[in-house]
Amino acid sequence: MVSALVERESEWTPAQLALVLGVEAFRRSLGPHGQPMDEAMSPDSDPSNRNGVRMYRAGVPVVTPEGNTIYAPLVDYAQRTQDDAMEAYKKSAGEGANLSGLVFPVEVIERRPRL
């Protein structure tokens, strides 16, 4: 009888694994606003704290036709499409319908630019 020993090579080097685990830990530390939660909830971020070390501003700077800078929201069109689909489904399902766990997957449909 002949036997063979097969050794599998690791798919990740220790450095690659450390990097991936570090990125995942950082991603989990972020709040829904994209800022680290430990900083966002710190007294150092409280706008009423005169000794605070940071503050936040929401929105992206946009210059109005009058030349003023305002901070406007971004629109997540994929999320809007998903929310609209859920609202339409709620209407069609009727009041009292169980909508728990429903998810509307969103797909990209490429359009040709108008000329």
Backbone as XML, in Angstrom:
<?xml version="1.0"?>
<chain id="A" units="angstrom">
  <residue number="1" name="MET">
    <atom name="N" x="0.839" y="-1.174" z="0.000"/>
    <atom name="CA" x="0.000" y="0.000" z="0.000"/>
    <atom name="C" x="0.891" y="1.246" z="0.000"/>
  </residue>
  <residue number="2" name="VAL">
    <atom name="N" x="0.515" y="2.223" z="-0.800"/>
    <atom name="CA" x="1.265" y="3.468" z="-0.895"/>
    <atom name="C" x="0.402" y="4.575" z="-0.306"/>
  </residue>
  <residue number="3" name="SER">
    <atom name="N" x="0.985" y="5.432" z="0.474"/>
    <atom name="CA" x="0.246" y="6.574" z="1.005"/>
    <atom name="C" x="1.022" y="7.849" z="0.709"/>
  </residue>
  <residue number="4" name="ALA">
    <atom name="N" x="0.293" y="8.930" z="0.683"/>
    <atom name="CA" x="0.907" y="10.222" z="0.412"/>
    <atom name="C" x="0.444" y="11.215" z="1.465"/>
  </residue>
  <residue number="5" name="LEU">
    <atom name="N" x="1.337" y="12.051" z="1.852"/>
    <atom name="CA" x="1.007" y="13.108" z="2.810"/>
    <atom name="C" x="0.842" y="14.405" z="2.035"/>
  </residue>
  <residue number="6" name="VAL">
    <atom name="N" x="-0.307" y="15.022" z="2.184"/>
    <atom name="CA" x="-0.592" y="16.273" z="1.487"/>
    <atom name="C" x="-0.642" y="17.392" z="2.519"/>
  </residue>
  <residue number="7" name="GLU">
    <atom name="N" x="0.181" y="18.402" z="2.310"/>
    <atom name="CA" x="0.159" y="19.571" z="3.183"/>
    <atom name="C" x="-0.446" y="20.733" z="2.424"/>
  </residue>
  <residue number="8" name="ARG">
    <atom name="N" x="-1.478" y="21.313" z="3.003"/>
    <atom name="CA" x="-2.104" y="22.481" z="2.382"/>
    <atom name="C" x="-1.405" y="23.737" z="2.843"/>
  </residue>
  <residue number="9" name="GLU">
    <atom name="N" x="-1.206" y="24.621" z="1.894"/>
    <atom name="CA" x="-0.625" y="25.911" z="2.205"/>
    <atom name="C" x="-1.732" y="26.838" z="2.690"/>
  </residue>
  <residue number="10" name="SER">
    <atom name="N" x="-1.435" y="27.647" z="3.675"/>
    <atom name="CA" x="-2.420" y="28.599" z="4.176"/>
    <atom name="C" x="-2.794" y="29.583" z="3.067"/>
  </residue>
  <residue number="11" name="GLU">
    <atom name="N" x="-4.078" y="29.910" z="3.003"/>
    <atom name="CA" x="-4.534" y="30.871" z="2.002"/>
    <atom name="C" x="-4.147" y="32.298" z="2.367"/>
  </residue>
  <residue number="12" name="TRP">
    <atom name="N" x="-3.859" y="32.537" z="3.632"/>
    <atom name="CA" x="-3.539" y="33.872" z="4.114"/>
    <atom name="C" x="-2.213" y="33.833" z="4.855"/>
  </residue>
  <residue number="13" name="THR">
    <atom name="N" x="-1.426" y="34.865" z="4.658"/>
    <atom name="CA" x="-0.225" y="35.012" z="5.481"/>
    <atom name="C" x="-0.660" y="35.623" z="6.810"/>
  </residue>
  <residue number="14" name="PRO">
    <atom name="N" x="0.143" y="35.487" z="7.846"/>
    <atom name="CA" x="-0.227" y="36.123" z="9.123"/>
    <atom name="C" x="-0.460" y="37.631" z="8.980"/>
  </residue>
  <residue number="15" name="ALA">
    <atom name="N" x="0.326" y="38.298" z="8.146"/>
    <atom name="CA" x="0.150" y="39.747" z="7.954"/>
    <atom name="C" x="-1.178" y="40.049" z="7.264"/>
  </residue>
  <residue number="16" name="GLN">
    <atom name="N" x="-1.543" y="39.252" z="6.260"/>
    <atom name="CA" x="-2.822" y="39.468" z="5.565"/>
    <atom name="C" x="-3.991" y="39.232" z="6.512"/>
  </residue>
  <residue number="17" name="LEU">
    <atom name="N" x="-3.900" y="38.170" z="7.310"/>
    <atom name="CA" x="-4.961" y="37.867" z="8.266"/>
    <atom name="C" x="-5.111" y="38.987" z="9.282"/>
  </residue>
  <residue number="18" name="ALA">
    <atom name="N" x="-4.003" y="39.494" z="9.796"/>
    <atom name="CA" x="-4.050" y="40.601" z="10.762"/>
    <atom name="C" x="-4.692" y="41.837" z="10.147"/>
  </residue>
  <residue number="19" name="LEU">
    <atom name="N" x="-4.362" y="42.116" z="8.881"/>
    <atom name="CA" x="-4.938" y="43.277" z="8.206"/>
    <atom name="C" x="-6.452" y="43.122" z="8.054"/>
  </residue>
  <residue number="20" name="VAL">
    <atom name="N" x="-6.897" y="41.973" z="7.589"/>
    <atom name="CA" x="-8.333" y="41.737" z="7.392"/>
    <atom name="C" x="-9.079" y="41.814" z="8.724"/>
  </residue>
  <residue number="21" name="LEU">
    <atom name="N" x="-8.537" y="41.204" z="9.755"/>
    <atom name="CA" x="-9.187" y="41.251" z="11.069"/>
    <atom name="C" x="-9.220" y="42.667" z="11.626"/>
  </residue>
  <residue number="22" name="GLY">
    <atom name="N" x="-8.159" y="43.436" z="11.399"/>
    <atom name="CA" x="-8.126" y="44.824" z="11.853"/>
    <atom name="C" x="-9.152" y="45.692" z="11.143"/>
  </residue>
  <residue number="23" name="VAL">
    <atom name="N" x="-9.274" y="45.519" z="9.834"/>
    <atom name="CA" x="-10.267" y="46.280" z="9.069"/>
    <atom name="C" x="-11.673" y="45.924" z="9.526"/>
  </residue>
  <residue number="24" name="GLU">
    <atom name="N" x="-11.925" y="44.630" z="9.764"/>
    <atom name="CA" x="-13.253" y="44.210" z="10.218"/>
    <atom name="C" x="-13.573" y="44.776" z="11.599"/>
  </residue>
  <residue number="25" name="ALA">
    <atom name="N" x="-12.605" y="44.793" z="12.497"/>
    <atom name="CA" x="-12.829" y="45.360" z="13.836"/>
    <atom name="C" x="-13.134" y="46.853" z="13.731"/>
  </residue>
  <residue number="26" name="PHE">
    <atom name="N" x="-12.410" y="47.562" z="12.863"/>
    <atom name="CA" x="-12.669" y="48.993" z="12.676"/>
    <atom name="C" x="-14.072" y="49.206" z="12.098"/>
  </residue>
  <residue number="27" name="ARG">
    <atom name="N" x="-14.450" y="48.408" z="11.099"/>
    <atom name="CA" x="-15.763" y="48.537" z="10.474"/>
    <atom name="C" x="-16.877" y="48.342" z="11.513"/>
  </residue>
  <residue number="28" name="ARG">
    <atom name="N" x="-16.704" y="47.377" z="12.401"/>
    <atom name="CA" x="-17.718" y="47.130" z="13.435"/>
    <atom name="C" x="-17.800" y="48.268" z="14.445"/>
  </residue>
  <residue number="29" name="SER">
    <atom name="N" x="-16.717" y="49.051" z="14.583"/>
    <atom name="CA" x="-16.718" y="50.146" z="15.561"/>
    <atom name="C" x="-17.445" y="51.386" z="15.048"/>
  </residue>
  <residue number="30" name="LEU">
    <atom name="N" x="-17.789" y="51.417" z="13.762"/>
    <atom name="CA" x="-18.425" y="52.601" z="13.177"/>
    <atom name="C" x="-19.930" y="52.599" z="13.416"/>
  </residue>
  <residue number="31" name="GLY">
    <atom name="N" x="-20.466" y="53.780" z="13.636"/>
    <atom name="CA" x="-21.911" y="53.939" z="13.760"/>
    <atom name="C" x="-22.537" y="54.100" z="12.383"/>
  </residue>
  <residue number="32" name="PRO">
    <atom name="N" x="-23.856" y="54.236" z="12.323"/>
    <atom name="CA" x="-24.541" y="54.378" z="11.040"/>
    <atom name="C" x="-24.158" y="55.647" z="10.279"/>
  </residue>
  <residue number="33" name="HIS">
    <atom name="N" x="-23.533" y="56.588" z="10.979"/>
    <atom name="CA" x="-23.100" y="57.854" z="10.371"/>
    <atom name="C" x="-21.679" y="57.765" z="9.843"/>
  </residue>
  <residue number="34" name="GLY">
    <atom name="N" x="-21.011" y="56.619" z="10.035"/>
    <atom name="CA" x="-19.657" y="56.436" z="9.532"/>
    <atom name="C" x="-18.559" y="56.897" z="10.465"/>
  </residue>
  <residue number="35" name="GLN">
    <atom name="N" x="-18.923" y="57.334" z="11.665"/>
    <atom name="CA" x="-17.936" y="57.795" z="12.648"/>
    <atom name="C" x="-17.770" y="56.731" z="13.733"/>
  </residue>
  <residue number="36" name="PRO">
    <atom name="N" x="-16.568" y="56.616" z="14.320"/>
    <atom name="CA" x="-16.379" y="55.658" z="15.409"/>
    <atom name="C" x="-17.317" y="55.982" z="16.574"/>
  </residue>
  <residue number="37" name="MET">
    <atom name="N" x="-18.023" y="54.972" z="17.043"/>
    <atom name="CA" x="-19.010" y="55.187" z="18.103"/>
    <atom name="C" x="-18.387" y="55.646" z="19.413"/>
  </residue>
  <residue number="38" name="ASP">
    <atom name="N" x="-17.179" y="55.171" z="19.737"/>
    <atom name="CA" x="-16.573" y="55.610" z="20.994"/>
    <atom name="C" x="-16.280" y="57.102" z="20.965"/>
  </residue>
  <residue number="39" name="GLU">
    <atom name="N" x="-15.961" y="57.659" z="19.804"/>
    <atom name="CA" x="-15.744" y="59.096" z="19.685"/>
    <atom name="C" x="-17.067" y="59.849" z="19.619"/>
  </residue>
  <residue number="40" name="ALA">
    <atom name="N" x="-18.028" y="59.308" z="18.874"/>
    <atom name="CA" x="-19.313" y="59.991" z="18.699"/>
    <atom name="C" x="-20.068" y="60.128" z="20.018"/>
  </residue>
  <residue number="41" name="MET">
    <atom name="N" x="-19.858" y="59.194" z="20.947"/>
    <atom name="CA" x="-20.576" y="59.215" z="22.217"/>
    <atom name="C" x="-19.735" y="59.781" z="23.358"/>
  </residue>
  <residue number="42" name="SER">
    <atom name="N" x="-18.539" y="60.239" z="23.052"/>
    <atom name="CA" x="-17.635" y="60.759" z="24.072"/>
    <atom name="C" x="-18.016" y="62.185" z="24.478"/>
  </residue>
  <residue number="43" name="PRO">
    <atom name="N" x="-17.810" y="62.540" z="25.746"/>
    <atom name="CA" x="-18.012" y="63.929" z="26.156"/>
    <atom name="C" x="-17.128" y="64.896" z="25.355"/>
  </residue>
  <residue number="44" name="ASP">
    <atom name="N" x="-16.019" y="64.398" z="24.813"/>
    <atom name="CA" x="-15.157" y="65.244" z="23.986"/>
    <atom name="C" x="-15.837" y="65.670" z="22.685"/>
  </residue>
  <residue number="45" name="SER">
    <atom name="N" x="-16.939" y="65.026" z="22.336"/>
    <atom name="CA" x="-17.680" y="65.372" z="21.113"/>
    <atom name="C" x="-18.936" y="66.176" z="21.402"/>
  </residue>
  <residue number="46" name="ASP">
    <atom name="N" x="-19.253" y="66.372" z="22.660"/>
    <atom name="CA" x="-20.458" y="67.102" z="23.044"/>
    <atom name="C" x="-20.288" y="68.575" z="22.681"/>
  </residue>
  <residue number="47" name="PRO">
    <atom name="N" x="-21.166" y="69.111" z="21.815"/>
    <atom name="CA" x="-21.009" y="70.516" z="21.415"/>
    <atom name="C" x="-21.120" y="71.505" z="22.570"/>
  </residue>
  <residue number="48" name="SER">
    <atom name="N" x="-21.752" y="71.097" z="23.675"/>
    <atom name="CA" x="-21.862" y="72.013" z="24.817"/>
    <atom name="C" x="-20.635" y="71.947" z="25.730"/>
  </residue>
  <residue number="49" name="ASN">
    <atom name="N" x="-19.708" y="71.034" z="25.449"/>
    <atom name="CA" x="-18.487" y="70.915" z="26.250"/>
    <atom name="C" x="-17.442" y="71.890" z="25.711"/>
  </residue>
  <residue number="50" name="ARG">
    <atom name="N" x="-17.159" y="72.923" z="26.468"/>
    <atom name="CA" x="-16.190" y="73.943" z="26.021"/>
    <atom name="C" x="-14.797" y="73.372" z="25.833"/>
  </residue>
  <residue number="51" name="ASN">
    <atom name="N" x="-14.496" y="72.281" z="26.511"/>
    <atom name="CA" x="-13.177" y="71.662" z="26.409"/>
    <atom name="C" x="-13.174" y="70.477" z="25.445"/>
  </residue>
  <residue number="52" name="GLY">
    <atom name="N" x="-14.262" y="70.306" z="24.713"/>
    <atom name="CA" x="-14.335" y="69.207" z="23.760"/>
    <atom name="C" x="-13.269" y="69.332" z="22.679"/>
  </residue>
  <residue number="53" name="VAL">
    <atom name="N" x="-12.892" y="68.207" z="22.115"/>
    <atom name="CA" x="-11.812" y="68.217" z="21.127"/>
    <atom name="C" x="-12.309" y="68.031" z="19.691"/>
  </residue>
  <residue number="54" name="ARG">
    <atom name="N" x="-13.603" y="67.757" z="19.536"/>
    <atom name="CA" x="-14.122" y="67.585" z="18.174"/>
    <atom name="C" x="-15.590" y="67.969" z="18.134"/>
  </residue>
  <residue number="55" name="MET">
    <atom name="N" x="-16.051" y="68.243" z="16.925"/>
    <atom name="CA" x="-17.476" y="68.471" z="16.685"/>
    <atom name="C" x="-17.803" y="67.849" z="15.334"/>
  </residue>
  <residue number="56" name="TYR">
    <atom name="N" x="-19.055" y="67.728" z="15.038"/>
    <atom name="CA" x="-19.476" y="67.083" z="13.797"/>
    <atom name="C" x="-20.321" y="68.034" z="12.962"/>
  </residue>
  <residue number="57" name="ARG">
    <atom name="N" x="-20.301" y="67.811" z="11.675"/>
    <atom name="CA" x="-21.145" y="68.543" z="10.743"/>
    <atom name="C" x="-21.735" y="67.494" z="9.803"/>
  </residue>
  <residue number="58" name="ALA">
    <atom name="N" x="-23.014" y="67.582" z="9.569"/>
    <atom name="CA" x="-23.671" y="66.627" z="8.682"/>
    <atom name="C" x="-23.878" y="67.254" z="7.309"/>
  </residue>
  <residue number="59" name="GLY">
    <atom name="N" x="-23.759" y="66.452" z="6.284"/>
    <atom name="CA" x="-23.995" y="66.910" z="4.923"/>
    <atom name="C" x="-22.697" y="67.178" z="4.182"/>
  </residue>
  <residue number="60" name="VAL">
    <atom name="N" x="-22.841" y="67.497" z="2.925"/>
    <atom name="CA" x="-21.690" y="67.830" z="2.084"/>
    <atom name="C" x="-21.826" y="69.283" z="1.651"/>
  </residue>
  <residue number="61" name="PRO">
    <atom name="N" x="-20.702" y="70.001" z="1.559"/>
    <atom name="CA" x="-20.799" y="71.414" z="1.190"/>
    <atom name="C" x="-21.249" y="71.589" z="-0.267"/>
  </residue>
  <residue number="62" name="VAL">
    <atom name="N" x="-22.230" y="72.455" z="-0.439"/>
    <atom name="CA" x="-22.759" y="72.778" z="-1.771"/>
    <atom name="C" x="-22.870" y="74.297" z="-1.844"/>
  </residue>
  <residue number="63" name="VAL">
    <atom name="N" x="-22.423" y="74.874" z="-2.937"/>
    <atom name="CA" x="-22.535" y="76.315" z="-3.124"/>
    <atom name="C" x="-23.822" y="76.603" z="-3.884"/>
  </residue>
  <residue number="64" name="THR">
    <atom name="N" x="-24.665" y="77.455" z="-3.308"/>
    <atom name="CA" x="-25.944" y="77.806" z="-3.924"/>
    <atom name="C" x="-25.698" y="78.794" z="-5.065"/>
  </residue>
  <residue number="65" name="PRO">
    <atom name="N" x="-26.698" y="79.002" z="-5.928"/>
    <atom name="CA" x="-26.539" y="80.005" z="-6.998"/>
    <atom name="C" x="-26.217" y="81.401" z="-6.470"/>
  </residue>
  <residue number="66" name="GLU">
    <atom name="N" x="-26.626" y="81.701" z="-5.231"/>
    <atom name="CA" x="-26.339" y="83.006" z="-4.633"/>
    <atom name="C" x="-24.922" y="83.082" z="-4.082"/>
  </residue>
  <residue number="67" name="GLY">
    <atom name="N" x="-24.188" y="81.965" z="-4.098"/>
    <atom name="CA" x="-22.818" y="81.955" z="-3.609"/>
    <atom name="C" x="-22.667" y="81.531" z="-2.156"/>
  </residue>
  <residue number="68" name="ASN">
    <atom name="N" x="-23.751" y="81.141" z="-1.507"/>
    <atom name="CA" x="-23.685" y="80.684" z="-0.119"/>
    <atom name="C" x="-23.347" y="79.197" z="-0.081"/>
  </residue>
  <residue number="69" name="THR">
    <atom name="N" x="-22.637" y="78.795" z="0.964"/>
    <atom name="CA" x="-22.352" y="77.372" z="1.158"/>
    <atom name="C" x="-23.360" y="76.801" z="2.135"/>
  </residue>
  <residue number="70" name="ILE">
    <atom name="N" x="-24.023" y="75.736" z="1.724"/>
    <atom name="CA" x="-24.943" y="75.015" z="2.606"/>
    <atom name="C" x="-24.441" y="73.580" z="2.709"/>
  </residue>
  <residue number="71" name="TYR">
    <atom name="N" x="-24.883" y="72.875" z="3.726"/>
    <atom name="CA" x="-24.510" y="71.473" z="3.903"/>
    <atom name="C" x="-25.740" y="70.632" z="3.610"/>
  </residue>
  <residue number="72" name="ALA">
    <atom name="N" x="-25.695" y="69.977" z="2.474"/>
    <atom name="CA" x="-26.853" y="69.250" z="1.964"/>
    <atom name="C" x="-26.678" y="67.746" z="2.178"/>
  </residue>
  <residue number="73" name="PRO">
    <atom name="N" x="-27.785" y="67.034" z="2.253"/>
    <atom name="CA" x="-27.701" y="65.574" z="2.374"/>
    <atom name="C" x="-27.356" y="64.940" z="1.028"/>
  </residue>
  <residue number="74" name="LEU">
    <atom name="N" x="-26.847" y="63.746" z="1.093"/>
    <atom name="CA" x="-26.681" y="62.931" z="-0.103"/>
    <atom name="C" x="-27.912" y="62.048" z="-0.217"/>
  </residue>
  <residue number="75" name="VAL">
    <atom name="N" x="-28.249" y="61.639" z="-1.412"/>
    <atom name="CA" x="-29.394" y="60.756" z="-1.611"/>
    <atom name="C" x="-28.875" y="59.379" z="-1.991"/>
  </residue>
  <residue number="76" name="ASP">
    <atom name="N" x="-29.270" y="58.383" z="-1.213"/>
    <atom name="CA" x="-28.951" y="56.995" z="-1.519"/>
    <atom name="C" x="-30.108" y="56.475" z="-2.368"/>
  </residue>
  <residue number="77" name="TYR">
    <atom name="N" x="-29.936" y="56.509" z="-3.686"/>
    <atom name="CA" x="-31.019" y="56.154" z="-4.590"/>
    <atom name="C" x="-31.377" y="54.672" z="-4.524"/>
  </residue>
  <residue number="78" name="ALA">
    <atom name="N" x="-30.420" y="53.822" z="-4.212"/>
    <atom name="CA" x="-30.725" y="52.400" z="-4.041"/>
    <atom name="C" x="-31.628" y="52.209" z="-2.815"/>
  </residue>
  <residue number="79" name="GLN">
    <atom name="N" x="-31.302" y="52.894" z="-1.709"/>
    <atom name="CA" x="-32.130" y="52.794" z="-0.501"/>
    <atom name="C" x="-33.512" y="53.375" z="-0.744"/>
  </residue>
  <residue number="80" name="ARG">
    <atom name="N" x="-33.571" y="54.489" z="-1.479"/>
    <atom name="CA" x="-34.865" y="55.104" z="-1.782"/>
    <atom name="C" x="-35.733" y="54.142" z="-2.592"/>
  </residue>
  <residue number="81" name="THR">
    <atom name="N" x="-35.135" y="53.473" z="-3.569"/>
    <atom name="CA" x="-35.870" y="52.509" z="-4.382"/>
    <atom name="C" x="-36.395" y="51.372" z="-3.515"/>
  </residue>
  <residue number="82" name="GLN">
    <atom name="N" x="-35.555" y="50.887" z="-2.599"/>
    <atom name="CA" x="-35.971" y="49.806" z="-1.703"/>
    <atom name="C" x="-37.101" y="50.268" z="-0.782"/>
  </residue>
  <residue number="83" name="ASP">
    <atom name="N" x="-36.986" y="51.469" z="-0.228"/>
    <atom name="CA" x="-38.037" y="52.006" z="0.645"/>
    <atom name="C" x="-39.348" y="52.194" z="-0.110"/>
  </residue>
  <residue number="84" name="ASP">
    <atom name="N" x="-39.273" y="52.697" z="-1.347"/>
    <atom name="CA" x="-40.475" y="52.883" z="-2.158"/>
    <atom name="C" x="-41.154" y="51.547" z="-2.452"/>
  </residue>
  <residue number="85" name="ALA">
    <atom name="N" x="-40.348" y="50.515" z="-2.719"/>
    <atom name="CA" x="-40.904" y="49.183" z="-2.984"/>
    <atom name="C" x="-41.622" y="48.654" z="-1.741"/>
  </residue>
  <residue number="86" name="MET">
    <atom name="N" x="-41.041" y="48.861" z="-0.572"/>
    <atom name="CA" x="-41.668" y="48.403" z="0.667"/>
    <atom name="C" x="-42.978" y="49.138" z="0.925"/>
  </residue>
  <residue number="87" name="GLU">
    <atom name="N" x="-42.982" y="50.450" z="0.692"/>
    <atom name="CA" x="-44.224" y="51.221" z="0.887"/>
    <atom name="C" x="-45.319" y="50.760" z="-0.059"/>
  </residue>
  <residue number="88" name="ALA">
    <atom name="N" x="-44.971" y="50.506" z="-1.312"/>
    <atom name="CA" x="-45.961" y="50.028" z="-2.280"/>
    <atom name="C" x="-46.483" y="48.658" z="-1.871"/>
  </residue>
  <residue number="89" name="TYR">
    <atom name="N" x="-45.605" y="47.806" z="-1.385"/>
    <atom name="CA" x="-46.023" y="46.470" z="-0.951"/>
    <atom name="C" x="-46.936" y="46.562" z="0.265"/>
  </residue>
  <residue number="90" name="LYS">
    <atom name="N" x="-46.610" y="47.459" z="1.202"/>
    <atom name="CA" x="-47.451" y="47.643" z="2.389"/>
    <atom name="C" x="-48.870" y="48.031" z="1.985"/>
  </residue>
  <residue number="91" name="LYS">
    <atom name="N" x="-48.984" y="48.950" z="1.024"/>
    <atom name="CA" x="-50.312" y="49.377" z="0.555"/>
    <atom name="C" x="-51.071" y="48.218" z="-0.053"/>
  </residue>
  <residue number="92" name="SER">
    <atom name="N" x="-50.394" y="47.429" z="-0.886"/>
    <atom name="CA" x="-51.084" y="46.338" z="-1.574"/>
    <atom name="C" x="-51.413" y="45.183" z="-0.632"/>
  </residue>
  <residue number="93" name="ALA">
    <atom name="N" x="-50.605" y="44.976" z="0.423"/>
    <atom name="CA" x="-50.836" y="43.865" z="1.352"/>
    <atom name="C" x="-51.972" y="44.163" z="2.326"/>
  </residue>
  <residue number="94" name="GLY">
    <atom name="N" x="-52.273" y="45.420" z="2.505"/>
    <atom name="CA" x="-53.363" y="45.791" z="3.400"/>
    <atom name="C" x="-52.897" y="45.968" z="4.835"/>
  </residue>
  <residue number="95" name="GLU">
    <atom name="N" x="-53.727" y="46.683" z="5.574"/>
    <atom name="CA" x="-53.412" y="46.960" z="6.968"/>
    <atom name="C" x="-53.399" y="45.661" z="7.761"/>
  </residue>
  <residue number="96" name="GLY">
    <atom name="N" x="-52.445" y="45.547" z="8.645"/>
    <atom name="CA" x="-52.356" y="44.363" z="9.489"/>
    <atom name="C" x="-51.543" y="43.225" z="8.879"/>
  </residue>
  <residue number="97" name="ALA">
    <atom name="N" x="-51.065" y="43.392" z="7.650"/>
    <atom name="CA" x="-50.256" y="42.343" z="7.036"/>
    <atom name="C" x="-48.925" y="42.231" z="7.778"/>
  </residue>
  <residue number="98" name="ASN">
    <atom name="N" x="-48.450" y="41.014" z="7.927"/>
    <atom name="CA" x="-47.173" y="40.782" z="8.606"/>
    <atom name="C" x="-46.041" y="41.020" z="7.607"/>
  </residue>
  <residue number="99" name="LEU">
    <atom name="N" x="-45.291" y="42.077" z="7.813"/>
    <atom name="CA" x="-44.191" y="42.425" z="6.916"/>
    <atom name="C" x="-42.823" y="42.132" z="7.539"/>
  </residue>
  <residue number="100" name="SER">
    <atom name="N" x="-42.828" y="41.460" z="8.685"/>
    <atom name="CA" x="-41.573" y="41.158" z="9.374"/>
    <atom name="C" x="-40.666" y="40.312" z="8.485"/>
  </residue>
  <residue number="101" name="GLY">
    <atom name="N" x="-39.430" y="40.728" z="8.410"/>
    <atom name="CA" x="-38.440" y="39.953" z="7.681"/>
    <atom name="C" x="-38.427" y="40.157" z="6.180"/>
  </residue>
  <residue number="102" name="LEU">
    <atom name="N" x="-39.326" y="40.959" z="5.662"/>
    <atom name="CA" x="-39.338" y="41.176" z="4.219"/>
    <atom name="C" x="-38.172" y="42.070" z="3.813"/>
  </residue>
  <residue number="103" name="VAL">
    <atom name="N" x="-37.517" y="41.678" z="2.747"/>
    <atom name="CA" x="-36.404" y="42.452" z="2.204"/>
    <atom name="C" x="-36.596" y="42.511" z="0.700"/>
  </residue>
  <residue number="104" name="PHE">
    <atom name="N" x="-36.483" y="43.681" z="0.155"/>
    <atom name="CA" x="-36.543" y="43.853" z="-1.290"/>
    <atom name="C" x="-35.116" y="44.011" z="-1.810"/>
  </residue>
  <residue number="105" name="PRO">
    <atom name="N" x="-34.553" y="42.978" z="-2.437"/>
    <atom name="CA" x="-33.219" y="43.141" z="-3.018"/>
    <atom name="C" x="-33.254" y="44.220" z="-4.099"/>
  </residue>
  <residue number="106" name="VAL">
    <atom name="N" x="-32.175" y="44.949" z="-4.209"/>
    <atom name="CA" x="-32.090" y="46.014" z="-5.198"/>
    <atom name="C" x="-31.068" y="45.604" z="-6.246"/>
  </residue>
  <residue number="107" name="GLU">
    <atom name="N" x="-31.447" y="45.718" z="-7.492"/>
    <atom name="CA" x="-30.513" y="45.398" z="-8.567"/>
    <atom name="C" x="-30.237" y="46.640" z="-9.398"/>
  </residue>
  <residue number="108" name="VAL">
    <atom name="N" x="-29.071" y="46.669" z="-9.988"/>
    <atom name="CA" x="-28.675" y="47.784" z="-10.843"/>
    <atom name="C" x="-29.152" y="47.501" z="-12.260"/>
  </residue>
  <residue number="109" name="ILE">
    <atom name="N" x="-29.784" y="48.486" z="-12.867"/>
    <atom name="CA" x="-30.182" y="48.402" z="-14.262"/>
    <atom name="C" x="-29.468" y="49.532" z="-14.982"/>
  </residue>
  <residue number="110" name="GLU">
    <atom name="N" x="-28.529" y="49.170" z="-15.819"/>
    <atom name="CA" x="-27.742" y="50.182" z="-16.532"/>
    <atom name="C" x="-28.617" y="50.871" z="-17.572"/>
  </residue>
  <residue number="111" name="ARG">
    <atom name="N" x="-28.481" y="52.177" z="-17.657"/>
    <atom name="CA" x="-29.224" y="52.962" z="-18.646"/>
    <atom name="C" x="-28.250" y="53.573" z="-19.616"/>
  </residue>
  <residue number="112" name="ARG">
    <atom name="N" x="-28.711" y="53.825" z="-20.807"/>
    <atom name="CA" x="-27.895" y="54.518" z="-21.782"/>
    <atom name="C" x="-28.112" y="56.010" z="-21.630"/>
  </residue>
  <residue number="113" name="PRO">
    <atom name="N" x="-27.036" y="56.780" z="-21.627"/>
    <atom name="CA" x="-27.197" y="58.225" z="-21.490"/>
    <atom name="C" x="-27.982" y="58.815" z="-22.663"/>
  </residue>
  <residue number="114" name="ARG">
    <atom name="N" x="-28.803" y="59.803" z="-22.350"/>
    <atom name="CA" x="-29.538" y="60.504" z="-23.420"/>
    <atom name="C" x="-28.589" y="61.404" z="-24.174"/>
  </residue>
  <residue number="115" name="LEU">
    <atom name="N" x="-28.771" y="61.455" z="-25.438"/>
    <atom name="CA" x="-27.905" y="62.316" z="-26.267"/>
    <atom name="C" x="-28.575" y="63.622" z="-26.588"/>
  </residue>
</chain>
